[in-house]
Amino acid sequence: MTTNEAAPPRSVPTWFLLAVAIVALVVASVALTATLVRGPGAWWGMMAGSGTVAGPGMMVGRAGGQGADAPAPGQPGFVAGTASTPRVVHIWAGPGYAFSPSTIAVARGETLTFEVTVMGPTSHEFMVGPADAVAGDVAGTPEIDGLGMMQTRSLTYTFDGPGPYAFACHAPGHYEAGMRGTITVVP
């Protein structure tokens, strides 16, 4: 005689569920970071080379009348930011001790507004100006300090000299760990 009893449910091993959750978290983190850095849809082809980068590490702003594929300084059709309409450059601080992008090109006399966003749990600062003043953490050099996780703040600066210019984070140990970038003045 047979019974109609159902077989006891098989449980899924806890380690398997944990592994699936970790993989899902990693994929979601990559997608979110790529979207924030390069715009919607970028995580499908992060290495494709399109988006807001205009050459090796040179970010082009989306505001100030320039789109994602706007020409970079020194290229035909480039429109420099002005005091009344600065070009916006997005900078991501972290995760870790790095800025992205770490190299930016500007036209001499151009005004930029840096939109700085912290990616990760570490607090950062953003200082910009003449390279020697930035390297020396000289008082009075323009900076944003106390940027916390996922905070965005802006700083506007006019590059009216020949350079060299730089930007950096001088939170304890960050500059020494390599958290700095260069700004190239293009004639």
N, C-alpha and C positions, 0 to 999 in steps of 0.2 A: 504494500500500500504506500502511495506517495503522498507527501504533504505539500501544501502550497505555501510553505514558509519561505520567506525571502531570505536570501543569503545575507549575512551581516555585512553592513557597509564597510568597504575597505578605506581605511584612513590614509590620507596623503601624508608622507613623512614631513615632519616639521622642517627639516633641513631643506627640502625641496621648495616649500612655500617661502622660506627665507631667501633662498637663492633667486627665485622668481621676483620677489619684492625688491631685492637689491638691484637686479638687472633693470627692472622698471624704473627705479629711482635714478640710476645712472643715465638711462636714455632720456628721462624727463629733464634731468639737470643739463645734459648736453643740448637738448632742444631749447630750453629756456635761455641758457647762456648764448647760444647762437642767435636766437631771436633778438635778445637784448643788444648784442654786439653788431649783428649784420642785418637785422630786419626780419619780418615775417617770412617764413619759408626757407630761410637760409640754412637751416640744419639739414635739409635734404641734400645740399651740395656745398657744404662749408668750404671745400677746397676749390670751388669752381672759379674763384677770382672775381666774381661780380659783387656788387653791394657797395658799401661805403668806403672801400679802400681804393685809393687812386695811385697805385704803385706800391713798392715795398714799404708797408707800414705808414703810408701817408694818408691820413683820414681826411675825407672831404665832408664838410657839414651838410646837413639836410635843410638847414634854415638859411635865411638871408638870401633867398632867391637861388640857391644852388641845390640841385637834386643829388641823388646817390651816384649818378654817373657824370657829375659835373667835372670839367677839366681842373686839373691841379695847377698850382702856381708854376709859371713857366710854359704851360701848354696853351695852344691857341684856344681862344674863347674863355679863358679864365677870367673871372670877375672877383677882384679882391674885396675883402670886407672893409667897411669904412666905420668911422666912429658912430655914424647914425644907423648903419646897417651892417653890423659885424658878421663875419662868417662864423658859423657855429661848428665847433669841433667837439665830438664826443670822446671822452677819455674814460676808460674803465680802470679803476684801481683794484688790483687783485683779480682773482683770489691769489693769495700769497703776496710776494713782494715784487710786483711788476705792474707796469702801466701798459695798456693796450689802446692805441698804438704807442710805440716807444720812440718813433721818429715822425716829425711833422714838418712839412714844408710851408713856408709863408712868403708872401711878397714883401719886399721892403716897404715899410710904412703901413702895412695892413693891420687892421684891427680884428682880433678873434675873440669870440666868447667861448671859453672852455666849459663844457657841461661835464662835470666830473661825477661819476657814479661809483660807489664802492661795491665790489662783488666779493662777498665773503664776510666772515665774522670779525675781521680785524679793522680797527679804526686807522684812518690814514689822514694825511694832509696833502695839499697840492700847492707847490710854490713854483712860480714862473717868472723869468726875467733874464738878465744877463747871466751867462754861464758861471762866471766867477762868484757872483752874488748868490746864486742858487746853490752852488757847491759849498760855499761857506756859510749857508743858512744866515745870511746877513739880515739883521733887523730892518724892517721897512720894505723888504722885497715882497711884492704882492703874493698873497697866499690865502688858501682856504684851509682852516684847521678844524680838527674835531669831526671829520666825516665818518659817520657810523655806517653799519651794514645797510645796504640798499638805499642809502641816502644819495641824493643828487643835489649839487650846488654848483653855481656858476661863478666865473671870474672872467672879466673882460680886460684885454691887454693889447696895446698898440706896439708893434715892432718897428720902431722908428730909427733904429740904428743898424749898423752893418752886422751885428752879432759878434761872437756866437751867443746863442740863447739856449736855455735849457729849462727843464722842469723836473721836480723831484718831490719825494716825501721824506721829511726829516723826523717822523715819529721815531722813537728810540730804536735804533738798529736797522731801520728800513733802508735808509740811504746806503749804509754799509753792505746791506744784502743785495744791492743793485737796483733799488727802486728809483729809477731816474730815466729821463728821456732827453733827446736832443731836438732842437728846432733849427732847421736849415733855412737861411734867408736866400730866396731865389730872386735874382735881379729882374 
